Amino acid sequence: MSALAAKELHLLLDASGALIVYQEQGTHWAGVLGFSSEARAREFVAASHLDAAETAAIDPADQAQVASLIEAVKRRAVRHLLLDLDWRTGECVQVEFDGSSFGPSRERRFTPHQHRT
């Protein structure tokens, strides 16, 4: 089963309408945050206290929409999609970009955010 089997891919936007990306500390590349449902996107926003203004959805099966997304984010040193990133556990599926399409995917686990007291 494809990691992108959902009918919609929900992306987070900041107040100016720019896509929100995640860059792991110590790396050069970032990943665009994508979620298989709007509920999962909202869970991430609530858990991370991210100031996301809204979500936008694309059809991951629509090659024109996918190509447009990838071309837009590649200019910002974004090289993959982080699907359903869980802020608490750091678990997600990393989907590589293959030209202007989604490529191979693999399970990822980032070090969860440590809250400072």
TORBA-349864 format. One record per residue: residue in three letters; z, x, y of N, C-alpha, C, CB in turn. Coordinates in steps of 0.05 Angstrom, whole numbers, plus 5000, padded with zeros to 4 digits. Glycine has a CB too. Example, Ala and Ser with C-alpha at 12.3 -4.5 7.8 and 13.67 -1.06 7.14 Angstrom:
2
PT, rest, nw, nu, nv, caw, cau, cav, cw, cu, cv, cbw, cbu, cbv
PT, Ala, 5156, 5264, 4886, 5156, 5246, 4910, 5156, 5264, 4934, 5181, 5226, 4911
PT, Ser, 5142, 5257, 4955, 5143, 5273, 4979, 5157, 5258, 5001, 5114, 5282, 4988
//
This chain:
117
PT, rest, nw, nu, nv, caw, cau, cav, cw, cu, cv, cbw, cbu, cbv
PT, Met, 5000, 5017, 4976, 5000, 5000, 5000, 5000, 5018, 5025, 5024, 4981, 5000
PT, Ser, 4984, 5011, 5044, 4982, 5026, 5068, 5007, 5024, 5085, 4957, 5018, 5084
PT, Ala, 5014, 5046, 5099, 5036, 5045, 5117, 5031, 5025, 5140, 5042, 5073, 5128
PT, Leu, 5006, 5021, 5146, 4998, 5003, 5168, 4987, 4976, 5158, 4977, 5017, 5186
PT, Ala, 5001, 4965, 5138, 4993, 4939, 5126, 4999, 4915, 5144, 5006, 4936, 5100
PT, Ala, 5015, 4919, 5165, 5022, 4897, 5183, 4997, 4888, 5198, 5044, 4906, 5203
PT, Lys, 4997, 4862, 5205, 4975, 4851, 5220, 4975, 4860, 5249, 4975, 4821, 5218
PT, Glu, 4998, 4867, 5259, 5000, 4877, 5286, 5017, 4902, 5287, 5012, 4855, 5305
PT, Leu, 5010, 4920, 5305, 5025, 4944, 5310, 5037, 4941, 5339, 5008, 4970, 5307
PT, His, 5063, 4940, 5341, 5076, 4936, 5366, 5084, 4962, 5379, 5102, 4918, 5363
PT, Leu, 5075, 4967, 5403, 5079, 4991, 5418, 5098, 4986, 5442, 5053, 5004, 5428
PT, Leu, 5115, 5005, 5448, 5134, 5002, 5470, 5121, 5013, 5496, 5160, 5016, 5465
PT, Leu, 5125, 4998, 5518, 5115, 5006, 5544, 5138, 5008, 5563, 5094, 4985, 5554
PT, Asp, 5136, 5028, 5582, 5156, 5031, 5602, 5150, 5012, 5625, 5159, 5060, 5612
PT, Ala, 5166, 5013, 5646, 5163, 4995, 5669, 5136, 4997, 5683, 5185, 4999, 5689
PT, Ser, 5124, 5021, 5681, 5098, 5024, 5694, 5074, 5018, 5676, 5095, 5053, 5704
PT, Gly, 5080, 5010, 5651, 5059, 5003, 5632, 5050, 5026, 5614, 5036, 4992, 5646
PT, Ala, 5063, 5049, 5616, 5055, 5072, 5600, 5068, 5070, 5572, 5064, 5099, 5614
PT, Leu, 5054, 5079, 5552, 5064, 5080, 5525, 5088, 5099, 5523, 5042, 5088, 5505
PT, Ile, 5108, 5091, 5508, 5131, 5108, 5504, 5127, 5124, 5479, 5158, 5091, 5502
PT, Val, 5132, 5150, 5481, 5129, 5169, 5458, 5156, 5182, 5452, 5107, 5190, 5464
PT, Tyr, 5158, 5194, 5429, 5182, 5208, 5420, 5174, 5237, 5414, 5196, 5194, 5396
PT, Gln, 5189, 5256, 5426, 5184, 5284, 5420, 5210, 5296, 5409, 5175, 5299, 5446
PT, Glu, 5208, 5306, 5385, 5231, 5318, 5372, 5238, 5344, 5387, 5226, 5323, 5342
PT, Gln, 5264, 5349, 5391, 5272, 5374, 5405, 5261, 5398, 5390, 5303, 5375, 5407
PT, Gly, 5250, 5416, 5406, 5239, 5441, 5395, 5211, 5440, 5385, 5256, 5450, 5373
PT, Thr, 5197, 5418, 5389, 5169, 5416, 5380, 5151, 5413, 5404, 5165, 5392, 5361
PT, His, 5125, 5419, 5400, 5105, 5417, 5421, 5092, 5390, 5422, 5085, 5439, 5418
PT, Trp, 5092, 5376, 5399, 5077, 5351, 5397, 5096, 5327, 5397, 5060, 5350, 5371
PT, Ala, 5086, 5305, 5405, 5101, 5280, 5406, 5087, 5259, 5388, 5104, 5269, 5435
PT, Gly, 5102, 5238, 5383, 5091, 5215, 5367, 5094, 5190, 5383, 5105, 5213, 5340
PT, Val, 5073, 5173, 5383, 5075, 5147, 5396, 5092, 5129, 5378, 5047, 5135, 5401
PT, Leu, 5110, 5114, 5390, 5127, 5096, 5375, 5112, 5070, 5369, 5153, 5090, 5390
PT, Gly, 5111, 5063, 5344, 5098, 5038, 5336, 5116, 5023, 5316, 5070, 5043, 5324
PT, Phe, 5115, 4997, 5317, 5133, 4981, 5299, 5117, 4959, 5286, 5156, 4969, 5316
PT, Ser, 5124, 4953, 5261, 5110, 4933, 5245, 5116, 4904, 5254, 5116, 4936, 5216
PT, Ser, 5136, 4901, 5271, 5142, 4874, 5282, 5155, 4878, 5309, 5161, 4859, 5262
PT, Glu, 5154, 4857, 5325, 5167, 4858, 5351, 5197, 4859, 5348, 5159, 4833, 5368
PT, Ala, 5208, 4847, 5327, 5236, 4848, 5322, 5246, 4877, 5317, 5244, 4830, 5298
PT, Arg, 5230, 4892, 5302, 5237, 4920, 5297, 5236, 4936, 5323, 5219, 4932, 5276
PT, Ala, 5216, 4931, 5339, 5214, 4944, 5365, 5238, 4939, 5382, 5188, 4936, 5380
PT, Arg, 5247, 4914, 5383, 5270, 4906, 5400, 5296, 4918, 5388, 5272, 4875, 5401
PT, Glu, 5298, 4920, 5362, 5321, 4933, 5350, 5323, 4963, 5358, 5320, 4932, 5319
PT, Phe, 5300, 4976, 5359, 5300, 5004, 5367, 5308, 5006, 5397, 5272, 5016, 5364
PT, Val, 5298, 4989, 5413, 5305, 4989, 5442, 5335, 4985, 5445, 5289, 4968, 5457
PT, Ala, 5346, 4966, 5431, 5375, 4960, 5434, 5392, 4984, 5424, 5382, 4935, 5418
PT, Ala, 5385, 4995, 5401, 5400, 5017, 5390, 5399, 5042, 5406, 5391, 5022, 5361
PT, Ser, 5376, 5048, 5417, 5371, 5073, 5432, 5378, 5070, 5462, 5343, 5082, 5429
PT, His, 5383, 5046, 5471, 5387, 5041, 5500, 5364, 5050, 5516, 5413, 5055, 5509
PT, Leu, 5340, 5048, 5505, 5316, 5056, 5518, 5308, 5035, 5539, 5293, 5059, 5498
PT, Asp, 5298, 5044, 5561, 5290, 5026, 5583, 5261, 5019, 5579, 5295, 5039, 5611
PT, Ala, 5255, 5003, 5558, 5228, 4994, 5553, 5225, 4966, 5566, 5222, 4993, 5523
PT, Ala, 5204, 4963, 5581, 5199, 4938, 5595, 5187, 4916, 5577, 5181, 4943, 5619
PT, Glu, 5169, 4925, 5559, 5156, 4905, 5543, 5143, 4918, 5519, 5135, 4889, 5559
PT, Thr, 5131, 4902, 5502, 5116, 4912, 5479, 5087, 4902, 5482, 5128, 4903, 5452
PT, Ala, 5069, 4917, 5471, 5041, 4909, 5469, 5033, 4911, 5440, 5022, 4927, 5488
PT, Ala, 5016, 4894, 5431, 5009, 4894, 5402, 4979, 4899, 5400, 5016, 4867, 5389
PT, Ile, 4972, 4915, 5379, 4944, 4919, 5372, 4941, 4912, 5342, 4934, 4948, 5378
PT, Asp, 4917, 4907, 5334, 4911, 4903, 5306, 4904, 4930, 5293, 4887, 4882, 5302
PT, Pro, 4920, 4940, 5275, 4915, 4966, 5263, 4889, 4967, 5247, 4938, 4975, 5246
PT, Ala, 4878, 4944, 5240, 4852, 4944, 5226, 4828, 4943, 5245, 4851, 4919, 5208
PT, Asp, 4833, 4940, 5271, 4811, 4940, 5291, 4806, 4968, 5300, 4819, 4922, 5315
PT, Gln, 4784, 4980, 5289, 4778, 5008, 5294, 4775, 5015, 5324, 4753, 5016, 5279
PT, Ala, 4764, 4996, 5339, 4760, 5001, 5368, 4787, 5003, 5383, 4743, 4978, 5381
PT, Gln, 4806, 4985, 5376, 4832, 4986, 5388, 4847, 5011, 5380, 4849, 4962, 5380
PT, Val, 4845, 5019, 5355, 4859, 5043, 5345, 4847, 5068, 5359, 4856, 5046, 5315
PT, Ala, 4820, 5069, 5361, 4807, 5092, 5374, 4816, 5094, 5403, 4777, 5090, 5371
PT, Ser, 4817, 5072, 5417, 4825, 5071, 5445, 4854, 5081, 5448, 4823, 5043, 5456
PT, Leu, 4872, 5072, 5430, 4900, 5081, 5431, 4901, 5111, 5427, 4916, 5067, 5410
PT, Ile, 4888, 5121, 5406, 4890, 5150, 5400, 4878, 5167, 5422, 4875, 5155, 5373
PT, Glu, 4855, 5159, 5433, 4843, 5175, 5454, 4862, 5175, 5479, 4816, 5163, 5462
PT, Ala, 4875, 5153, 5485, 4893, 5152, 5508, 4917, 5170, 5504, 4902, 5123, 5512
PT, Val, 4929, 5171, 5480, 4953, 5187, 5477, 4948, 5216, 5471, 4970, 5175, 5455
PT, Lys, 4925, 5223, 5460, 4919, 5251, 5454, 4920, 5268, 5479, 4892, 5254, 5440
PT, Arg, 4914, 5257, 5502, 4914, 5271, 5528, 4943, 5279, 5535, 4902, 5255, 5550
PT, Arg, 4963, 5266, 5522, 4991, 5272, 5528, 5004, 5288, 5506, 5006, 5245, 5532
PT, Ala, 4989, 5303, 5491, 4999, 5319, 5469, 5012, 5303, 5447, 5018, 5340, 5480
PT, Val, 5003, 5279, 5443, 5013, 5261, 5421, 4994, 5265, 5397, 5015, 5231, 5430
PT, Arg, 5005, 5271, 5374, 4988, 5277, 5351, 4992, 5258, 5327, 4993, 5305, 5342
PT, His, 5011, 5239, 5329, 5016, 5221, 5307, 5030, 5196, 5317, 5032, 5235, 5285
PT, Leu, 5032, 5176, 5299, 5046, 5152, 5303, 5072, 5153, 5287, 5029, 5127, 5295
PT, Leu, 5094, 5145, 5299, 5119, 5143, 5285, 5124, 5113, 5281, 5143, 5156, 5301
PT, Leu, 5120, 5104, 5256, 5122, 5076, 5250, 5150, 5069, 5242, 5102, 5069, 5227
PT, Asp, 5161, 5048, 5255, 5187, 5037, 5249, 5209, 5058, 5249, 5186, 5024, 5222
PT, Leu, 5210, 5074, 5270, 5231, 5094, 5273, 5258, 5079, 5276, 5226, 5113, 5297
PT, Asp, 5277, 5086, 5259, 5304, 5075, 5260, 5321, 5094, 5275, 5315, 5070, 5230
PT, Trp, 5331, 5086, 5298, 5346, 5104, 5316, 5372, 5114, 5302, 5353, 5089, 5342
PT, Arg, 5384, 5097, 5286, 5410, 5105, 5274, 5406, 5125, 5251, 5424, 5081, 5264
PT, Thr, 5386, 5122, 5234, 5382, 5139, 5211, 5362, 5161, 5215, 5375, 5122, 5187
PT, Gly, 5344, 5157, 5234, 5322, 5176, 5238, 5299, 5172, 5219, 5332, 5204, 5236
PT, Glu, 5299, 5152, 5203, 5278, 5147, 5183, 5254, 5133, 5195, 5289, 5131, 5159
PT, Cys, 5230, 5141, 5187, 5206, 5128, 5196, 5183, 5137, 5178, 5200, 5135, 5226
PT, Val, 5160, 5127, 5183, 5135, 5136, 5170, 5118, 5150, 5192, 5120, 5112, 5156
PT, Gln, 5111, 5174, 5187, 5094, 5189, 5206, 5065, 5186, 5197, 5102, 5219, 5207
PT, Val, 5048, 5175, 5214, 5020, 5170, 5208, 5004, 5189, 5226, 5012, 5140, 5214
PT, Glu, 4990, 5208, 5213, 4975, 5228, 5228, 4950, 5215, 5240, 4966, 5251, 5209
PT, Phe, 4940, 5226, 5261, 4914, 5218, 5272, 4892, 5235, 5258, 4913, 5222, 5303
PT, Asp, 4871, 5222, 5250, 4848, 5235, 5238, 4824, 5228, 5255, 4844, 5225, 5208
PT, Gly, 4818, 5246, 5274, 4797, 5239, 5294, 4807, 5216, 5310, 4770, 5233, 5280
PT, Ser, 4792, 5194, 5310, 4800, 5171, 5326, 4809, 5148, 5307, 4776, 5161, 5343
PT, Ser, 4820, 5156, 5284, 4830, 5136, 5265, 4858, 5144, 5256, 4811, 5134, 5240
PT, Phe, 4871, 5126, 5242, 4896, 5133, 5229, 4890, 5147, 5203, 4914, 5108, 5224
PT, Gly, 4904, 5169, 5198, 4900, 5185, 5174, 4923, 5182, 5154, 4896, 5214, 5182
PT, Pro, 4929, 5204, 5141, 4950, 5203, 5120, 4977, 5198, 5132, 4951, 5230, 5105
PT, Ser, 4995, 5186, 5116, 5022, 5181, 5125, 5042, 5193, 5106, 5027, 5150, 5128
PT, Arg, 5066, 5197, 5116, 5088, 5208, 5099, 5115, 5199, 5110, 5087, 5239, 5097
PT, Glu, 5134, 5197, 5093, 5161, 5190, 5101, 5173, 5213, 5118, 5179, 5183, 5077
PT, Arg, 5187, 5206, 5139, 5200, 5227, 5156, 5229, 5219, 5160, 5185, 5231, 5183
PT, Arg, 5245, 5238, 5165, 5273, 5233, 5173, 5280, 5253, 5194, 5292, 5234, 5149
PT, Phe, 5284, 5243, 5218, 5293, 5260, 5240, 5323, 5261, 5240, 5282, 5249, 5268
PT, Thr, 5335, 5281, 5252, 5364, 5282, 5255, 5372, 5260, 5273, 5374, 5310, 5265
PT, Pro, 5389, 5241, 5264, 5396, 5219, 5281, 5409, 5228, 5307, 5415, 5200, 5266
PT, His, 5406, 5213, 5328, 5418, 5219, 5354, 5448, 5220, 5352, 5409, 5198, 5374
PT, Gln, 5460, 5240, 5363, 5489, 5243, 5363, 5500, 5233, 5390, 5497, 5272, 5358
PT, His, 5517, 5214, 5389, 5529, 5204, 5413, 5552, 5222, 5422, 5540, 5175, 5409
PT, Arg, 5552, 5230, 5447, 5573, 5247, 5457, 5595, 5230, 5469, 5562, 5267, 5478
PT, Thr, 5620, 5238, 5464, 5642, 5223, 5475, 5658, 5239, 5495, 5661, 5214, 5453
//
